[in-house]
Amino acid sequence: MRHRVGNRKLGRATAPRLALLRNQATDLFRYERIRTTEPKAKELRHLAEHLITLAKRGDLHARRQIIAKLYDVRVANKLVDELGPRFADRAGGYVRLVHLGPRRGDSAPMAQIELVF
């Protein structure tokens, strides 16, 4: 039994799955809202919350940890310089998941994940 073990596999091996989440996290912080499938959004939520918590710290080590997780240094700097102070007084729950219904082509459940202001 796999009680409370691991995360969603998303039909991918480990490296492509982590690359997908890094791409989506980079785009989430760049555009502050993206549209994807529900399982991907639910996995992305955990990574995004962690990165925002690091950005709230704002020190050099946190900045380097964020740069290691995101693909674009400019987005990492935006996260630390703009988004971190925006969420400074918030204890958690930095992202919102909005269910959009099934996708037209294959009926995959879609969701929009966005930053809360």
PyMOL commands that set and color helices and strands:
alter all, ss='L'
color gray80, all
select helices_A, chain A and resi 14-31+38-57+60-69+73-86
alter helices_A, ss='H'
color red, helices_A
select strands_A, chain A and resi 33-37+95-102+109-115
alter strands_A, ss='S'
color yellow, strands_A
deselect
rebuild
show_as cartoon
